[in-house]
Amino acid sequence: MTCRTGWLMMRIDILTLFPEMFAGPFSSSILKRAQDNGLIAINLVNIRDFSTNKHHTVDDAPYGGGAGMVMAPEAIFGAVEDVLKKHAGPPARVILMCPRGRTFNQATALNLAAESNLVLICGHYEGVDERVREDLVTDEISIGDYVLTGGELPAMVVVDAVTRLQPGVLGKSASVQEESFNNGLLEYPQYTRPREFRGQAVPGVLLSGHHEEIRKWRRRQSLLRTLERRPEMLTQLAMTKEDKAILRELIGELQRLDLS
């Protein structure tokens, strides 16, 4: 589906037991503007609406015993099959938000942003019936190695990260490529007015107007921040000769500081 701005609209269906949780995050800021401008369409689906019993329950005790409850397959299958009937274009990615999924990162966000249809299933309780994973799900995603009460907050994170990568969402002047993780490094420091604040001045190179020197300074700062805070990211970086030279210099400086 093409929106009024000329971009291809992305459709995201979120299957949840608590659709009211999404009201705040999805009704303000960038996510609201993206929907108002027809760049994305977010559809909240209450899984309970597809329950096959009169009490609208969606969980049951696990076979084999154990603590907690498991989300039963009937309502989830019904909800997924219903939304898939309404999708146009290529088959939708059906993503289960769960702790055992692959860890969400910027590369995954970029991959999902290229899709036209996404279906996010928010797990709960002790998880979902395994037949949901086997027959419906194409991807399983976790946002980190910790336990949350359900998949709603992870789904919000995924929607936010994917939405801001859609063409037109951040405006023509925004540069997504310079943000942290997009180029394999943490972003360089940013400054704005005033030039001096509480004894701290903006680095002189940023006031010089010398674009090449500013580029070199920013690259050096990105490499320094990544080296200090997320050194494992450097193993995946396709480094230029300039990057290697800067890193050798930075490592030497840090070693001298450790010895002093």
Secondary structure, DSSP 4 states (H G I P E B T S, - for coil): -B-TTSSBPEEEEEEES-GGGGHHHHTSHHHHHHHHTTSEEEEEEEGGGG-SSTT---EEPPTT--SS-EE-HHHHHHHHHHHHHT--SSPPEEEEEEEEEEEP-HHHHHHHHT-SEEEEEE-BTT-B-HHHHHHT-SEEEESSSS--SBSHHHHHHHHHHHHTTSTTSS-TT--GGGSTTTTSSPPPP---S-SEETTEEPPGGGGS--HHHHHHHHHHHHHHHHHHH-GGGGGG----HHHHHHHHHHHHHHHHHHH-
